[in-house]
Amino acid sequence: MSSKIEQIIDEIEEYIENSKYQPLSTTKIIVNKDGLMDLLSELRLKTPDEIKKYQNIIKNRDEILNKAKADADAMLQQTAIHTNELINEHEIMQQAFVKANEIIQDATNQAQQILDSATEDANNIRMGAIQYTDEMLSNMQNIIANTMENARVKYESFANSLNNTYEMIQHNRNELIPPEEEEPIPEYYEGEQQG
């Protein structure tokens, strides 16, 4: 289940890392919108069926509770009918009264258990869905942070390499023409360099 999702997340991370930087930028990259949307669509399709089922149950929580209440009311009504039948029989009226109270109590307890269980299940499913979603968002946040750090390290390494090459070229030029023998740079050229 999660291995498919992690595989798609790895593909998204690789896709971001292989994207080119925008000209003159070290933080913005150029991505192919269709390619990234395809990866995100695939990730959405791989969402576990259990999470979809839990989301449906959470949406239908009121319906579940109403059904449990209707079942409890039906049981109570059936118990009341049964109680009336017992009471109507003169010989066992006393026993019927006691038995009816027991049945009503049992039915009430059972109805309350159904309501409590349905409420607890709906809350557990909701919390599970929230926790799973938070874990997925945390994983995405870590991937993006790592990608940003990798990009920063690569950029610094590239800048250091350019700086070393620049210094090597300057050193080679100084060996060819020592600084005191260098010809003066024309004023118009200096202005172009500063501009």
Rosetta blueprint (number, residue, H / E / L):
1 M L
2 S H
3 S H
4 K H
5 I H
6 E H
7 Q H
8 I H
9 I H
10 D H
11 E H
12 I H
13 E H
14 E H
15 Y H
16 I H
17 E H
18 N L
19 S L
20 K E
21 Y E
22 Q L
23 P L
24 L L
25 S L
26 T L
27 T L
28 K L
29 I E
30 I E
31 V L
32 N L
33 K H
34 D H
35 G H
36 L H
37 M H
38 D H
39 L H
40 L H
41 S H
42 E H
43 L H
44 R H
45 L H
46 K L
47 T L
48 P L
49 D H
50 E H
51 I H
52 K H
53 K H
54 Y H
55 Q H
56 N H
57 I H
58 I H
59 K H
60 N L
61 R H
62 D H
63 E H
64 I H
65 L H
66 N H
67 K H
68 A H
69 K H
70 A H
71 D H
72 A H
73 D H
74 A H
75 M H
76 L H
77 Q H
78 Q H
79 T H
80 A H
81 I H
82 H H
83 T H
84 N H
85 E H
86 L H
87 I H
88 N H
89 E L
90 H H
91 E H
92 I H
93 M H
94 Q H
95 Q H
96 A H
97 F H
98 V H
99 K H
100 A H
101 N H
102 E H
103 I H
104 I H
105 Q H
106 D H
107 A H
108 T H
109 N H
110 Q H
111 A H
112 Q H
113 Q H
114 I H
115 L H
116 D H
117 S H
118 A H
119 T H
120 E H
121 D H
122 A H
123 N H
124 N H
125 I H
126 R H
127 M H
128 G H
129 A H
130 I H
131 Q H
132 Y H
133 T H
134 D H
135 E H
136 M H
137 L H
138 S H
139 N H
140 M H
141 Q H
142 N H
143 I H
144 I H
145 A H
146 N H
147 T H
148 M H
149 E H
150 N H
151 A H
152 R H
153 V H
154 K H
155 Y H
156 E H
157 S H
158 F H
159 A H
160 N H
161 S H
162 L H
163 N H
164 N H
165 T H
166 Y H
167 E H
168 M H
169 I H
170 Q H
171 H H
172 N H
173 R H
174 N H
175 E H
176 L H
177 I L
178 P L
179 P H
180 E H
181 E H
182 E L
183 E L
184 P L
185 I L
186 P L
187 E H
188 Y H
189 Y H
190 E H
191 G H
192 E H
193 Q H
194 Q H
195 G L
